[in-house]
């Protein structure tokens, strides 16, 4: 039985790394969004209570990243999406309404297939006031 | 003797019954205007019922609807999409009597916008004929705010094989022009819920749409586009008054998609819009039809209604595609996005 040379080992190592990389590539969901229609489910709603870590108050996607603590005590980051800026702004919901560091409670439709996403319906702020994201049809 | 009489009687009843059943079924055929009322609004749509080899086919606003007919009774399922993107059905159950179909409808499937069950009715369509009616222009200038009335927002359309093939590989979340802040153009812009302003000038109407801050001009002097005018998503629009209905024909269009679902609108498409004003001048109604035989077996129809609100302001619509690109980058989907370049224009 021949011993592997250093070069041989390096080759096997490279091949393993390549294979591992390939497996990761295969495992990666190719289309995790699919479509806006498929992004959220109308059948599941949830309330997230947590701290805002990022605010994107701009079109095309108003986004808030919110860190919540799950049932196992672990921190998770969720991507909460709102309506276009003009609809929110008309009702007094501006970029200053929710800021990084605020603790809020967000209620909305959950992301499909377990995605950590929320389509916002209401946000309750620390002072108890409620922002409503109800888009006209 | 008694048996023979019974037989004759039975045959006669059977004949009359079959005849009445056939007659009732045959009566469903044709073009109907459906109106449906829930607690808040009335929806209106064109329903086409046709006999096929296997039974019946139904189309609402140009899109296929599931149908079952049994004697005088009809059940229709028309899909729709609510504003959050959830697709649901409206189930219309009714009976044909005295050439009017009427019954109740219910919403089926999960939707963000809940509709209460309500009555519906269908009457034979009075065809809109192009007339040589003298122009009687009315004042449509002003600020217009969309209502929730009229539009069924029919979701699926009757696509040609080419149209189907396009849609099969389309991913609205990535491919829609407006997710990367590019104009979606017509017909979508004229049907979205954002307010718009109409400014009347001597030879044109200028429409300013809040959504994506887009502007279009409708020429009333019959002009053709100049030689080097490129096609665009707003195209070249000519308007004329037939009585007090403003009819706008648009061509010179650039490729785009019809709506959130992503059905293709080709460069050969022609769009007709018919605008009419209520007697009090405060409600504007549009019927928008897309003629694009490359992609649609039947022309898709949308309706929209707005109310005049001079106090409405058109807000600036600033759009920064970073909020689209960065999450995609974070999710490791950028390569896939680039590979899909041929799905975008």
HADDOCK unambig.tbl for C-alpha pairs under 7 A between the chains (distance, minus, plus):
assign (segid A and resid 33 and name CA) (segid B and resid 173 and name CA) 6.85 0.50 0.50
assign (segid A and resid 34 and name CA) (segid B and resid 171 and name CA) 5.73 0.50 0.50
assign (segid A and resid 34 and name CA) (segid B and resid 173 and name CA) 6.40 0.50 0.50
assign (segid A and resid 35 and name CA) (segid B and resid 171 and name CA) 5.45 0.50 0.50
assign (segid A and resid 35 and name CA) (segid B and resid 172 and name CA) 4.91 0.50 0.50
assign (segid A and resid 35 and name CA) (segid B and resid 173 and name CA) 4.20 0.50 0.50
assign (segid A and resid 36 and name CA) (segid B and resid 85 and name CA) 6.57 0.50 0.50
assign (segid A and resid 36 and name CA) (segid B and resid 172 and name CA) 6.49 0.50 0.50
assign (segid A and resid 36 and name CA) (segid B and resid 173 and name CA) 5.04 0.50 0.50
assign (segid A and resid 37 and name CA) (segid B and resid 85 and name CA) 4.73 0.50 0.50
assign (segid A and resid 37 and name CA) (segid B and resid 86 and name CA) 5.90 0.50 0.50
assign (segid A and resid 42 and name CA) (segid B and resid 86 and name CA) 6.42 0.50 0.50
assign (segid A and resid 42 and name CA) (segid B and resid 110 and name CA) 5.39 0.50 0.50
assign (segid A and resid 42 and name CA) (segid B and resid 111 and name CA) 5.64 0.50 0.50
assign (segid A and resid 42 and name CA) (segid B and resid 112 and name CA) 6.22 0.50 0.50
assign (segid A and resid 43 and name CA) (segid B and resid 110 and name CA) 5.92 0.50 0.50
assign (segid A and resid 58 and name CA) (segid B and resid 319 and name CA) 6.49 0.50 0.50
assign (segid A and resid 58 and name CA) (segid B and resid 320 and name CA) 6.71 0.50 0.50
assign (segid A and resid 59 and name CA) (segid B and resid 318 and name CA) 6.56 0.50 0.50
assign (segid A and resid 59 and name CA) (segid B and resid 319 and name CA) 4.58 0.50 0.50
assign (segid A and resid 59 and name CA) (segid B and resid 320 and name CA) 5.98 0.50 0.50
assign (segid A and resid 60 and name CA) (segid B and resid 179 and name CA) 5.74 0.50 0.50
assign (segid A and resid 60 and name CA) (segid B and resid 181 and name CA) 6.67 0.50 0.50
assign (segid A and resid 60 and name CA) (segid B and resid 319 and name CA) 5.81 0.50 0.50
assign (segid A and resid 60 and name CA) (segid B and resid 320 and name CA) 6.77 0.50 0.50
assign (segid A and resid 60 and name CA) (segid B and resid 321 and name CA) 6.69 0.50 0.50
assign (segid A and resid 60 and name CA) (segid B and resid 323 and name CA) 6.72 0.50 0.50
assign (segid A and resid 60 and name CA) (segid B and resid 324 and name CA) 6.91 0.50 0.50
assign (segid A and resid 61 and name CA) (segid B and resid 323 and name CA) 5.82 0.50 0.50
assign (segid A and resid 61 and name CA) (segid B and resid 324 and name CA) 6.75 0.50 0.50
assign (segid A and resid 86 and name CA) (segid B and resid 315 and name CA) 6.33 0.50 0.50
assign (segid A and resid 86 and name CA) (segid B and resid 317 and name CA) 6.89 0.50 0.50
assign (segid A and resid 136 and name CA) (segid B and resid 193 and name CA) 6.60 0.50 0.50
assign (segid A and resid 137 and name CA) (segid B and resid 83 and name CA) 5.31 0.50 0.50
assign (segid A and resid 137 and name CA) (segid B and resid 148 and name CA) 5.83 0.50 0.50
assign (segid A and resid 137 and name CA) (segid B and resid 193 and name CA) 6.13 0.50 0.50
